[in-house]
């Protein structure tokens, strides 16, 4: 049994160090619980997606890791209802395939590499997505305060 336990410990240490080998977006609740992690190497896009609380239409804010800084690079809007729209000097508007609009080239640094978020109810369906990976925030912790943070690998 000691041999098996030792192997499990080695495997756990290996997996834990592997997870720290690349930058990740970590979603943490106010009480410190981690809801999920998504790999975010340089240039990979991760999007926070949700349904607008008034219209129910799709909305997204998309981020990239650029040189170890979390950057808001673009946003998707289903229309210009209820406070949605373009801000002069902040990117440019492009029609999206299938309807709606992207505001491209926003390129704003997220302060402290961390985005505070009040996770919406299940109907709002906040979810963080990168590639084929999804963290279903509203299903895991509806109406909770959270922080989405770019964590860089440990340097030794």
MDAnalysis code that builds the backbone (N, CA, C; Angstrom):
import MDAnalysis as mda
import numpy as np

u = mda.Universe.empty(468, n_residues=156, atom_resindex=np.repeat(np.arange(156), 3), trajectory=True)
u.add_TopologyAttr("name", ["N", "CA", "C"] * 156)
u.add_TopologyAttr("resid", np.arange(1, 157))
u.add_TopologyAttr("resname", ["UNK", "UNK", "UNK", "UNK", "UNK", "UNK", "UNK", "UNK", "UNK", "UNK", "UNK", "UNK", "UNK", "UNK", "UNK", "UNK", "UNK", "UNK", "UNK", "UNK", "UNK", "UNK", "UNK", "UNK", "UNK", "UNK", "UNK", "UNK", "UNK", "UNK", "UNK", "UNK", "UNK", "UNK", "UNK", "UNK", "UNK", "UNK", "UNK", "UNK", "UNK", "UNK", "UNK", "UNK", "UNK", "UNK", "UNK", "UNK", "UNK", "UNK", "UNK", "UNK", "UNK", "UNK", "UNK", "UNK", "UNK", "UNK", "UNK", "UNK", "UNK", "UNK", "UNK", "UNK", "UNK", "UNK", "UNK", "UNK", "UNK", "UNK", "UNK", "UNK", "UNK", "UNK", "UNK", "UNK", "UNK", "UNK", "UNK", "UNK", "UNK", "UNK", "UNK", "UNK", "UNK", "UNK", "UNK", "UNK", "UNK", "UNK", "UNK", "UNK", "UNK", "UNK", "UNK", "UNK", "UNK", "UNK", "UNK", "UNK", "UNK", "UNK", "UNK", "UNK", "UNK", "UNK", "UNK", "UNK", "UNK", "UNK", "UNK", "UNK", "UNK", "UNK", "UNK", "UNK", "UNK", "UNK", "UNK", "UNK", "UNK", "UNK", "UNK", "UNK", "UNK", "UNK", "UNK", "UNK", "UNK", "UNK", "UNK", "UNK", "UNK", "UNK", "UNK", "UNK", "UNK", "UNK", "UNK", "UNK", "UNK", "UNK", "UNK", "UNK", "UNK", "UNK", "UNK", "UNK", "UNK", "UNK", "UNK", "UNK", "UNK", "UNK", "UNK", "UNK"])
u.atoms.positions = np.array([
    [0.812, -1.193, 0.000],
    [0.000, 0.000, 0.000],
    [0.856, 1.257, 0.000],
    [2.001, 1.198, 0.669],
    [2.851, 2.389, 0.671],
    [3.355, 2.719, -0.728],
    [3.672, 1.698, -1.502],
    [4.149, 1.927, -2.857],
    [3.063, 2.610, -3.681],
    [1.849, 2.115, -3.592],
    [0.732, 2.708, -4.331],
    [0.507, 4.153, -3.889],
    [0.521, 4.378, -2.566],
    [0.332, 5.734, -2.050],
    [1.434, 6.658, -2.509],
    [2.669, 6.147, -2.553],
    [3.792, 6.940, -3.046],
    [3.622, 7.307, -4.503],
    [3.138, 6.345, -5.288],
    [2.919, 6.622, -6.704],
    [1.831, 7.680, -6.881],
    [0.789, 7.592, -6.065],
    [-0.261, 8.601, -6.149],
    [0.273, 9.978, -5.778],
    [1.122, 10.030, -4.754],
    [1.698, 11.305, -4.351],
    [2.568, 11.875, -5.467],
    [3.386, 11.035, -6.084],
    [4.233, 11.494, -7.182],
    [3.372, 11.986, -8.344],
    [2.323, 11.228, -8.667],
    [1.424, 11.635, -9.753],
    [0.764, 12.979, -9.434],
    [0.329, 13.153, -8.196],
    [-0.310, 14.410, -7.792],
    [0.670, 15.572, -7.894],
    [1.911, 15.360, -7.470],
    [2.910, 16.414, -7.567],
    [3.206, 16.752, -9.022],
    [3.303, 15.724, -9.871],
    [3.557, 15.948, -11.283],
    [2.420, 16.749, -11.909],
    [1.184, 16.348, -11.644],
    [0.040, 17.051, -12.221],
    [-0.032, 18.480, -11.713],
    [0.254, 18.684, -10.443],
    [0.199, 20.026, -9.893],
    [1.275, 20.900, -10.499],
    [2.478, 20.375, -10.714],
    [3.519, 21.193, -11.324],
    [3.233, 21.412, -12.798],
    [2.629, 20.437, -13.468],
    [2.276, 20.617, -14.875],
    [1.237, 21.716, -15.026],
    [0.293, 21.799, -14.096],
    [-0.744, 22.820, -14.199],
    [-0.173, 24.216, -13.983],
    [0.985, 24.321, -13.356],
    [1.618, 25.613, -13.131],
    [2.628, 25.938, -14.216],
    [2.771, 25.078, -15.227],
    [3.765, 25.262, -16.268],
    [3.340, 26.284, -17.312],
    [2.071, 26.645, -17.337],
    [1.603, 27.628, -18.300],
    [0.622, 28.577, -17.625],
    [0.424, 29.747, -18.220],
    [-0.536, 30.688, -17.650],
    [-1.955, 30.100, -17.679],
    [-2.724, 30.407, -16.647],
    [-4.112, 29.946, -16.579],
    [-5.014, 31.088, -16.142],
    [-6.263, 31.026, -16.615],
    [-7.313, 31.882, -16.075],
    [-7.952, 31.091, -14.956],
    [-7.970, 31.646, -13.780],
    [-8.540, 30.988, -12.613],
    [-9.759, 31.780, -12.159],
    [-10.852, 31.065, -11.897],
    [-12.063, 31.692, -11.378],
    [-12.175, 31.315, -9.914],
    [-12.127, 32.328, -9.047],
    [-12.138, 32.119, -7.603],
    [-13.299, 32.883, -6.985],
    [-14.020, 32.223, -6.077],
    [-15.097, 32.889, -5.351],
    [-14.521, 33.733, -4.234],
    [-15.340, 34.616, -3.688],
    [-14.905, 35.513, -2.611],
    [-14.392, 34.744, -1.395],
    [-14.922, 33.532, -1.171],
    [-14.475, 32.736, -0.022],
    [-13.216, 31.934, -0.316],
    [-12.638, 32.088, -1.507],
    [-11.396, 31.416, -1.857],
    [-11.548, 30.131, -2.658],
    [-12.768, 29.607, -2.766],
    [-12.962, 28.382, -3.546],
    [-12.690, 28.652, -5.022],
    [-11.990, 27.726, -5.658],
    [-11.704, 27.835, -7.085],
    [-12.783, 27.097, -7.859],
    [-13.441, 27.807, -8.789],
    [-14.476, 27.189, -9.623],
    [-13.881, 26.485, -10.825],
    [-12.770, 26.978, -11.326],
    [-12.165, 26.346, -12.482],
    [-10.949, 27.092, -12.977],
    [-10.218, 26.410, -13.843],
    [-9.019, 26.944, -14.474],
    [-9.083, 26.641, -15.962],
    [-8.647, 27.585, -16.771],
    [-8.523, 27.376, -18.210],
    [-7.118, 27.789, -18.624],
    [-6.438, 26.930, -19.371],
    [-5.118, 27.282, -19.884],
    [-5.243, 28.519, -20.764],
    [-4.338, 29.471, -20.585],
    [-4.350, 30.685, -21.399],
    [-2.920, 31.061, -21.802],
    [-2.317, 30.226, -22.673],
    [-0.987, 30.592, -23.161],
    [-1.061, 31.851, -24.005],
    [0.075, 32.436, -24.271],
    [0.177, 33.650, -25.075],
    [-0.654, 33.525, -26.354],
    [-1.536, 34.521, -26.598],
    [-2.300, 34.579, -27.833],
    [-3.592, 33.783, -27.872],
    [-3.855, 32.907, -26.894],
    [-5.106, 32.145, -26.887],
    [-6.226, 33.046, -26.388],
    [-7.400, 32.911, -26.986],
    [-8.551, 33.717, -26.590],
    [-9.431, 32.938, -25.617],
    [-9.913, 33.620, -24.599],
    [-10.915, 33.081, -23.679],
    [-12.040, 34.103, -23.617],
    [-13.278, 33.618, -23.674],
    [-14.425, 34.529, -23.675],
    [-15.346, 34.262, -22.492],
    [-15.755, 35.335, -21.853],
    [-16.811, 35.298, -20.858],
    [-18.095, 35.558, -21.634],
    [-19.006, 34.583, -21.633],
    [-20.253, 34.679, -22.398],
    [-21.431, 34.625, -21.440],
    [-22.515, 35.321, -21.820],
    [-23.730, 35.315, -21.006],
    [-24.903, 35.818, -21.828],
    [-26.094, 35.682, -21.269],
    [-27.318, 36.212, -21.866],
    [-27.636, 37.535, -21.174],
    [-27.883, 38.572, -21.966],
    [-28.188, 39.893, -21.415],
    [-29.390, 39.790, -20.478],
    [-29.290, 40.406, -19.319],
    [-30.323, 40.252, -18.286],
    [-31.660, 40.884, -18.666],
    [-31.668, 41.839, -19.603],
    [-32.922, 42.475, -20.015],
    [-33.480, 41.824, -21.275],
    [-32.654, 41.734, -22.312],
    [-33.130, 41.239, -23.610],
    [-32.985, 39.730, -23.786],
    [-32.077, 39.119, -23.027],
    [-31.808, 37.690, -23.177],
    [-30.871, 37.373, -24.320],
    [-30.428, 38.389, -25.065],
    [-29.526, 38.173, -26.198],
    [-28.112, 37.863, -25.760],
    [-27.353, 37.278, -26.676],
    [-25.973, 36.872, -26.392],
    [-25.052, 38.079, -26.258],
    [-24.135, 38.007, -25.278],
    [-23.111, 39.013, -25.043],
    [-21.827, 38.265, -24.714],
    [-20.679, 38.832, -25.091],
    [-19.393, 38.204, -24.763],
    [-18.315, 39.262, -24.630],
    [-17.402, 39.033, -23.718],
    [-16.157, 39.787, -23.619],
    [-15.039, 38.776, -23.780],
    [-14.110, 39.053, -24.702],
    [-13.043, 38.102, -25.006],
    [-11.687, 38.685, -24.631],
    [-10.867, 37.836, -24.062],
    [-9.587, 38.230, -23.486],
    [-8.463, 37.393, -24.079],
    [-7.245, 37.945, -24.028],
    [-6.041, 37.209, -24.398],
    [-4.958, 37.502, -23.382],
    [-4.021, 36.574, -23.305],
    [-2.796, 36.771, -22.554],
    [-1.790, 37.352, -23.535],
    [-1.399, 38.585, -23.317],
    [-0.386, 39.221, -24.162],
    [0.776, 39.645, -23.281],
    [1.849, 38.878, -23.385],
    [3.043, 39.202, -22.605],
    [2.807, 39.152, -21.111],
    [1.936, 38.241, -20.664],
    [1.659, 38.111, -19.239],
    [0.638, 39.108, -18.714],
    [0.011, 39.839, -19.620],
    [-1.041, 40.785, -19.227],
    [-2.370, 40.315, -19.806],
    [-3.407, 40.344, -18.969],
    [-4.750, 40.003, -19.416],
    [-5.317, 41.211, -20.149],
    [-5.690, 40.995, -21.422],
    [-6.172, 42.079, -22.269],
    [-7.592, 41.790, -22.735],
    [-8.474, 42.802, -22.620],
    [-9.786, 42.740, -23.250],
    [-9.551, 43.088, -24.713],
    [-9.817, 42.117, -25.617],
    [-9.500, 42.336, -27.024],
    [-10.726, 42.610, -27.882],
    [-11.886, 42.031, -27.503],
    [-13.095, 42.265, -28.286],
    [-14.331, 41.913, -27.475],
    [-15.472, 42.449, -27.924],
    [-16.753, 42.191, -27.271],
    [-17.806, 41.912, -28.330],
    [-18.745, 41.020, -27.996],
    [-19.858, 40.714, -28.888],
    [-21.146, 41.263, -28.288],
    [-21.973, 41.869, -29.139],
    [-23.262, 42.416, -28.729],
    [-24.314, 41.910, -29.693],
    [-25.432, 41.429, -29.177],
    [-26.500, 40.953, -30.058],
    [-27.242, 42.114, -30.707],
    [-27.296, 43.248, -30.037],
    [-27.861, 44.484, -30.583],
    [-27.437, 45.635, -29.675],
    [-28.020, 46.791, -29.853],
    [-27.641, 47.955, -29.048],
    [-28.661, 48.279, -27.971],
    [-29.363, 47.274, -27.481],
    [-30.398, 47.487, -26.466],
    [-29.791, 47.603, -25.069],
    [-30.526, 48.235, -24.202],
    [-30.274, 48.261, -22.755],
    [-28.812, 48.478, -22.375],
    [-28.240, 49.574, -22.869],
    [-26.902, 49.952, -22.429],
    [-25.773, 49.345, -23.228],
    [-26.060, 48.525, -24.231],
    [-25.008, 47.934, -25.040],
    [-24.657, 48.873, -26.180],
    [-23.412, 48.873, -26.582],
    [-23.026, 49.679, -27.729],
    [-21.547, 49.963, -27.744],
    [-21.160, 50.689, -28.750],
    [-19.767, 51.032, -28.984],
    [-19.428, 52.327, -28.246],
    [-18.211, 52.401, -27.725],
    [-17.719, 53.616, -27.085],
    [-16.689, 54.224, -28.030],
    [-16.856, 55.491, -28.371],
    [-15.942, 56.155, -29.310],
    [-14.493, 55.990, -28.863],
    [-13.629, 55.637, -29.822],
    [-12.210, 55.486, -29.532],
    [-11.834, 54.169, -28.879],
    [-12.784, 53.259, -28.747],
    [-12.537, 51.981, -28.061],
    [-12.860, 50.841, -29.030],
    [-11.930, 50.566, -29.940],
    [-12.142, 49.520, -30.924],
    [-12.995, 50.005, -32.078],
    [-13.359, 49.054, -32.959],
    [-14.221, 49.393, -34.086],
    [-15.258, 48.299, -34.293],
    [-16.397, 48.698, -34.800],
    [-17.566, 47.834, -34.947],
    [-17.494, 47.035, -36.250],
    [-17.782, 45.713, -36.129],
    [-17.783, 44.818, -37.280],
    [-19.040, 43.947, -37.185],
    [-19.842, 43.852, -38.267],
    [-21.002, 42.959, -38.225],
    [-20.542, 41.507, -38.013],
    [-21.259, 40.775, -37.186],
    [-20.923, 39.373, -36.911],
    [-21.714, 38.461, -37.841],
    [-21.103, 37.343, -38.219],
    [-21.836, 36.348, -38.991],
    [-23.016, 35.880, -38.171],
    [-24.177, 35.801, -38.772],
    [-25.359, 35.335, -38.060],
    [-26.067, 36.420, -37.261],
    [-25.598, 37.657, -37.342],
    [-26.246, 38.754, -36.638],
    [-25.450, 39.249, -35.447],
    [-25.774, 40.410, -35.015],
    [-25.053, 41.035, -33.911],
    [-23.795, 41.724, -34.405],
    [-22.968, 42.171, -33.471],
    [-21.789, 42.957, -33.793],
    [-20.634, 42.573, -32.891],
    [-19.428, 42.629, -33.446],
    [-18.211, 42.533, -32.650],
    [-17.597, 43.921, -32.577],
    [-17.140, 44.287, -31.417],
    [-16.274, 45.451, -31.287],
    [-14.873, 44.866, -31.194],
    [-14.100, 45.047, -32.250],
    [-12.768, 44.468, -32.375],
    [-11.693, 45.469, -31.951],
    [-10.517, 44.950, -31.645],
    [-9.338, 45.773, -31.351],
    [-9.546, 46.728, -30.185],
    [-10.224, 46.260, -29.152],
    [-10.370, 47.081, -27.942],
    [-9.006, 47.222, -27.276],
    [-8.321, 46.102, -27.098],
    [-6.938, 46.071, -26.620],
    [-6.691, 46.893, -25.357],
    [-7.485, 46.625, -24.323],
    [-7.325, 47.296, -23.032],
    [-6.792, 46.298, -22.008],
    [-5.803, 46.734, -21.256],
    [-5.256, 45.910, -20.183],
    [-6.256, 45.837, -19.042],
    [-6.484, 44.636, -18.520],
    [-7.348, 44.451, -17.353],
    [-6.492, 44.742, -16.119],
    [-6.875, 45.728, -15.301],
    [-6.067, 46.085, -14.126],
    [-5.789, 44.882, -13.225],
    [-4.546, 44.765, -12.807],
    [-4.102, 43.706, -11.893],
    [-4.359, 42.298, -12.432],
    [-4.538, 42.174, -13.755],
    [-4.802, 40.866, -14.380],
    [-6.013, 40.170, -13.782],
    [-6.957, 40.928, -13.208],
    [-8.104, 40.322, -12.526],
    [-9.387, 41.085, -12.833],
    [-10.428, 40.326, -13.130],
    [-11.732, 40.891, -13.446],
    [-12.730, 40.478, -12.374],
    [-13.252, 41.435, -11.598],
    [-14.292, 41.080, -10.629],
    [-15.600, 40.798, -11.368],
    [-16.377, 39.867, -10.838],
    [-17.627, 39.487, -11.494],
    [-18.646, 39.056, -10.459],
    [-19.868, 39.534, -10.611],
    [-21.006, 38.985, -9.864],
    [-21.632, 37.995, -10.834],
    [-21.493, 36.715, -10.560],
    [-21.999, 35.671, -11.448],
    [-23.516, 35.754, -11.475],
    [-24.069, 35.708, -12.674],
    [-25.510, 35.804, -12.839],
    [-26.234, 34.523, -12.495],
    [-27.543, 34.632, -12.429],
    [-28.412, 33.469, -12.183],
    [-28.277, 32.477, -13.336],
    [-28.823, 31.292, -13.158],
    [-28.744, 30.244, -14.174],
    [-29.269, 30.750, -15.517],
    [-30.332, 31.566, -15.521],
    [-30.889, 32.099, -16.764],
    [-29.902, 33.015, -17.489],
    [-29.025, 33.684, -16.760],
    [-28.009, 34.553, -17.361],
    [-26.913, 33.706, -18.008],
    [-26.631, 32.558, -17.432],
    [-25.697, 31.567, -17.984],
    [-24.301, 32.114, -18.230],
    [-23.711, 32.762, -17.222],
    [-22.304, 33.155, -17.330],
    [-21.469, 31.897, -17.491],
    [-20.584, 31.918, -18.473],
    [-19.654, 30.809, -18.666],
    [-18.367, 31.354, -19.256],
    [-17.263, 30.775, -18.842],
    [-15.950, 31.145, -19.334],
    [-15.496, 30.047, -20.273],
    [-15.107, 30.422, -21.498],
    [-14.804, 29.435, -22.527],
    [-13.471, 29.743, -23.188],
    [-12.690, 28.683, -23.416],
    [-11.446, 28.789, -24.174],
    [-11.295, 27.493, -24.955],
    [-11.296, 27.588, -26.255],
    [-11.250, 26.380, -27.080],
    [-12.447, 25.499, -26.780],
    [-12.200, 24.225, -26.482],
    [-13.279, 23.281, -26.160],
    [-13.605, 23.234, -24.672],
    [-12.922, 24.030, -23.873],
    [-13.114, 24.015, -22.422],
    [-14.126, 25.082, -22.001],
    [-14.979, 24.718, -21.040],
    [-15.970, 25.660, -20.510],
    [-16.066, 25.507, -19.004],
    [-16.111, 26.631, -18.305],
    [-16.432, 26.643, -16.879],
    [-17.810, 27.300, -16.782],
    [-18.818, 26.518, -16.416],
    [-20.212, 26.975, -16.356],
    [-20.453, 27.712, -15.044],
    [-20.081, 28.966, -14.996],
    [-20.093, 29.745, -13.754],
    [-21.481, 29.829, -13.121],
    [-22.503, 30.151, -13.905],
    [-23.855, 30.304, -13.340],
    [-24.397, 28.999, -12.783],
    [-23.999, 27.885, -13.346],
    [-24.450, 26.597, -12.818],
    [-23.705, 26.230, -11.546],
    [-22.444, 26.648, -11.452],
    [-21.623, 26.302, -10.294],
    [-21.845, 27.222, -9.095],
    [-22.093, 28.522, -9.353],
    [-22.164, 29.480, -8.243],
    [-23.012, 30.697, -8.613],
    [-24.318, 30.491, -8.867],
    [-25.150, 31.633, -9.240],
    [-25.188, 32.693, -8.139],
    [-25.183, 33.951, -8.562],
    [-25.298, 35.119, -7.668],
    [-24.136, 35.270, -6.694],
    [-23.004, 34.654, -6.991],
    [-21.820, 34.757, -6.123],
    [-20.832, 35.769, -6.696],
    [-20.068, 36.395, -5.800],
    [-18.972, 37.265, -6.234],
    [-17.782, 36.377, -6.581],
    [-17.136, 36.719, -7.696],
    [-15.991, 35.932, -8.143],
    [-14.936, 36.855, -8.735],
    [-13.790, 36.278, -9.003],
    [-12.701, 37.006, -9.649],
    [-12.089, 36.089, -10.695],
    [-11.975, 36.593, -11.906],
    [-11.313, 35.870, -12.992],
    [-9.925, 36.476, -13.097],
    [-8.892, 35.646, -12.909],
    [-7.534, 36.182, -12.832],
    [-6.579, 35.395, -13.702],
    [-5.714, 36.114, -14.401],
    [-4.634, 35.464, -15.142],
    [-3.518, 35.175, -14.165],
    [-3.218, 33.885, -14.014],
    [-2.116, 33.475, -13.134],
    [-0.985, 32.985, -14.015],
    [0.182, 33.545, -13.782],
    [1.362, 33.190, -14.562],
    [2.108, 32.042, -13.893],
    [2.884, 31.273, -14.667],
    [3.616, 30.147, -14.073],
    [4.604, 30.645, -13.020],
    [4.858, 29.771, -12.058],
    [5.836, 30.083, -11.027],
    [7.219, 30.075, -11.648],
    [8.000, 31.056, -11.297],
    [9.401, 31.058, -11.747],
    [10.270, 30.716, -10.566],
    [11.260, 29.901, -10.826],
    [12.121, 29.464, -9.723],
    [13.558, 29.785, -10.019],
])
